[in-house]
Amino acid sequence: MSLEEVRKSQGLTAPTMATRVGITVRELLAIERGQQYPRLCVAQKWANALGLSFEEFSRHFYEKADPAQLLQCNLENQQEG
């Protein structure tokens, strides 16, 4: 599920989420689309606003931004476990 889908599933609009995170709606939408990487402090605020761990936030972000990287992380985690 993408960050946008998570946000919408919680009934949050883009302007509401942008305000909670402290960024512009334009920046929020670019991050949700995987066109821009969030700063670490923004990512943590975003995760908190959605009630997610940082790891969960990252998975939702990379699903859209870089699916190949997410797949690689999943493969590495399977090999470790």
BALOBA-1460 file (C-alpha; in Angstrom, 3 decimals):
// residues 81
<rec num="1" residu="m" x="0.000" y="0.000" z="0.000"/>
<rec num="2" residu="s" x="1.401" y="3.401" z="-0.937"/>
<rec num="3" residu="l" x="1.737" y="6.321" z="1.489"/>
<rec num="4" residu="e" x="-1.155" y="8.001" z="-0.301"/>
<rec num="5" residu="e" x="-3.343" y="4.928" z="0.216"/>
<rec num="6" residu="v" x="-2.392" y="4.738" z="3.897"/>
<rec num="7" residu="r" x="-3.181" y="8.425" z="4.358"/>
<rec num="8" residu="k" x="-6.531" y="8.141" z="2.598"/>
<rec num="9" residu="s" x="-7.445" y="4.973" z="4.523"/>
<rec num="10" residu="q" x="-7.138" y="7.042" z="7.682"/>
<rec num="11" residu="g" x="-9.414" y="9.734" z="6.248"/>
<rec num="12" residu="l" x="-6.654" y="12.336" z="5.998"/>
<rec num="13" residu="t" x="-6.517" y="14.862" z="3.169"/>
<rec num="14" residu="a" x="-3.243" y="15.969" z="1.621"/>
<rec num="15" residu="p" x="-3.530" y="19.472" z="3.142"/>
<rec num="16" residu="t" x="-4.198" y="18.025" z="6.609"/>
<rec num="17" residu="m" x="-1.234" y="15.664" z="6.381"/>
<rec num="18" residu="a" x="1.041" y="18.396" z="5.029"/>
<rec num="19" residu="t" x="0.151" y="20.579" z="8.007"/>
<rec num="20" residu="r" x="0.809" y="17.738" z="10.459"/>
<rec num="21" residu="v" x="4.169" y="17.003" z="8.891"/>
<rec num="22" residu="g" x="5.179" y="20.650" z="8.414"/>
<rec num="23" residu="i" x="5.624" y="20.642" z="4.631"/>
<rec num="24" residu="t" x="3.737" y="22.027" z="1.645"/>
<rec num="25" residu="v" x="1.024" y="20.043" z="-0.101"/>
<rec num="26" residu="r" x="3.177" y="20.100" z="-3.238"/>
<rec num="27" residu="e" x="6.091" y="18.510" z="-1.362"/>
<rec num="28" residu="l" x="3.784" y="15.953" z="0.263"/>
<rec num="29" residu="l" x="2.363" y="14.876" z="-3.087"/>
<rec num="30" residu="a" x="5.839" y="14.621" z="-4.650"/>
<rec num="31" residu="i" x="6.948" y="12.366" z="-1.790"/>
<rec num="32" residu="e" x="3.808" y="10.231" z="-2.045"/>
<rec num="33" residu="r" x="4.438" y="9.802" z="-5.778"/>
<rec num="34" residu="g" x="8.040" y="8.758" z="-5.156"/>
<rec num="35" residu="q" x="9.369" y="11.807" z="-7.002"/>
<rec num="36" residu="q" x="11.109" y="13.297" z="-3.977"/>
<rec num="37" residu="y" x="12.816" y="11.802" z="-0.942"/>
<rec num="38" residu="p" x="11.689" y="13.102" z="2.441"/>
<rec num="39" residu="r" x="14.194" y="14.510" z="4.891"/>
<rec num="40" residu="l" x="14.665" y="12.205" z="7.871"/>
<rec num="41" residu="c" x="12.853" y="14.514" z="10.304"/>
<rec num="42" residu="v" x="9.923" y="14.795" z="7.867"/>
<rec num="43" residu="a" x="9.760" y="11.024" z="7.437"/>
<rec num="44" residu="q" x="9.643" y="10.523" z="11.213"/>
<rec num="45" residu="k" x="6.887" y="13.129" z="11.660"/>
<rec num="46" residu="w" x="4.954" y="11.532" z="8.820"/>
<rec num="47" residu="a" x="5.296" y="8.065" z="10.313"/>
<rec num="48" residu="n" x="4.130" y="9.381" z="13.686"/>
<rec num="49" residu="a" x="1.145" y="11.149" z="12.101"/>
<rec num="50" residu="l" x="0.069" y="7.868" z="10.485"/>
<rec num="51" residu="g" x="0.802" y="5.773" z="13.573"/>
<rec num="52" residu="l" x="3.520" y="3.826" z="11.751"/>
<rec num="53" residu="s" x="6.991" y="2.758" z="12.754"/>
<rec num="54" residu="f" x="9.800" y="4.283" z="10.723"/>
<rec num="55" residu="e" x="10.336" y="0.886" z="9.080"/>
<rec num="56" residu="e" x="6.680" y="0.684" z="8.039"/>
<rec num="57" residu="f" x="6.826" y="4.217" z="6.656"/>
<rec num="58" residu="s" x="9.931" y="3.299" z="4.632"/>
<rec num="59" residu="r" x="8.272" y="0.238" z="3.144"/>
<rec num="60" residu="h" x="5.244" y="2.262" z="2.030"/>
<rec num="61" residu="f" x="7.504" y="4.980" z="0.592"/>
<rec num="62" residu="y" x="9.819" y="2.636" z="-1.329"/>
<rec num="63" residu="e" x="6.872" y="0.692" z="-2.727"/>
<rec num="64" residu="k" x="6.231" y="3.734" z="-4.924"/>
<rec num="65" residu="a" x="9.646" y="5.439" z="-5.085"/>
<rec num="66" residu="d" x="11.897" y="2.457" z="-5.742"/>
<rec num="67" residu="p" x="10.187" y="-0.945" z="-5.794"/>
<rec num="68" residu="a" x="13.441" y="-2.652" z="-6.802"/>
<rec num="69" residu="q" x="15.152" y="-1.391" z="-3.645"/>
<rec num="70" residu="l" x="12.250" y="-2.620" z="-1.520"/>
<rec num="71" residu="l" x="12.473" y="-6.031" z="-3.178"/>
<rec num="72" residu="q" x="16.220" y="-6.152" z="-2.492"/>
<rec num="73" residu="c" x="15.652" y="-5.287" z="1.182"/>
<rec num="74" residu="n" x="13.021" y="-8.007" z="1.459"/>
<rec num="75" residu="l" x="15.395" y="-10.569" z="-0.075"/>
<rec num="76" residu="e" x="18.205" y="-9.567" z="2.300"/>
<rec num="77" residu="n" x="15.869" y="-9.799" z="5.299"/>
<rec num="78" residu="q" x="14.777" y="-13.294" z="4.236"/>
<rec num="79" residu="q" x="18.396" y="-14.422" z="3.939"/>
<rec num="80" residu="e" x="19.183" y="-13.108" z="7.424"/>
<rec num="81" residu="g" x="16.159" y="-14.772" z="9.008"/>
